[in-house]
Amino acid sequence: MKLRESGMPEEAYWETLFDVPLILDRLGIDARLENVVELGCGYGTFTIPVARRIAGVLTTFDIDGGMIERTRHRAAAAGARNVLYVVRDVFADGFGGEAGSKDASLLFNILQCEEPLRLLAEGARVVRPGGAVLVIHWRYDPATPRGPNLEIRPRPEQIAGWAEETGLLEAEGPVIDLPPWHYGLRLQRGKSEASA
Ligand SMILES: C[S@@+](CC[C@H](N)C(=O)[O-])C[C@H]1O[C@@H](n2cnc3c(N)ncnc32)[C@H](O)[C@@H]1O
């Protein structure tokens, strides 16, 4: 199922809406991360810069084969070879792969979806203890130039609450300001249930 309000405007416009290096810096996405998964590559706005920073492989998923092809094409042009591409409905079928096998999972601009807790739990499942689910979303502010309807747009404290409800994650540090229009959260997978 394509998640609600997960459509995108035209690529060039979409990419004016983010300061990608600032976002990746503030979320701590760098060579300390090895293997990472991403839900929804879209145009590859984050896929390619993330792949260039991490030490391992970024596996990116999208339900829309056109988005996967666009990202694959851009990544090839940029020389980013450490990306695996999967056309899949992650809501229905999850990320696959072994539990606890990734350093991070990325849920960017997607938690306005029907069952955010389910996606957070799946993001947590694939992350190793001590790893993190990294989230960005549109500020809860009618002045934002895009973003889901405010009725379904999550506030940061809601996301932190859902994360805790998974029983696997807790918010690490304060809400991260990602100007001009976004905020971020690092949701750490607890080390205490390492062998659970
Ligand atoms: C709002 S876009 C965000 C793309 C990217 N994360 C970004 O921030 O630039 C959401 C993406 O998720 C994809 N998507 C929607 N439902 C999905 C699902 N059930 N499984 C996998 N991908 C999905 C859409 O096709 C779209 O490319």
The ligand as a Gaussian input file, in Angstrom:
#p B3LYP/6-31G(d) Opt

LIG

0 1
 C        7.381000      11.846000       0.659000
 S        8.425000      10.758000      -0.263000
 C        9.951000      10.915000       0.647000
 C       11.135000      10.413000      -0.131000
 C       12.492000      10.580000       0.586000
 N       12.502000       9.839000       1.836000
 C       12.750000      12.040000       0.834000
 O       12.560000      12.487000       1.980000
 O       13.164000      12.744000      -0.117000
 C        7.865000       9.150000       0.222000
 C        8.404000       7.983000      -0.624000
 O        7.953000       6.761000      -0.010000
 C        7.507000       5.877000      -1.012000
 N        6.513000       4.964000      -0.409000
 C        5.214000       5.214000      -0.106000
 N        4.635000       4.145000       0.432000
 C        5.592000       3.173000       0.480000
 C        5.592000       1.817000       0.932000
 N        4.480000       1.262000       1.440000
 N        6.734000       1.096000       0.836000
 C        7.864000       1.667000       0.287000
 N        7.916000       2.938000      -0.153000
 C        6.805000       3.687000      -0.051000
 C        6.917000       6.799000      -2.079000
 O        6.856000       6.153000      -3.337000
 C        7.882000       7.992000      -2.046000
 O        8.958000       7.822000      -2.954000

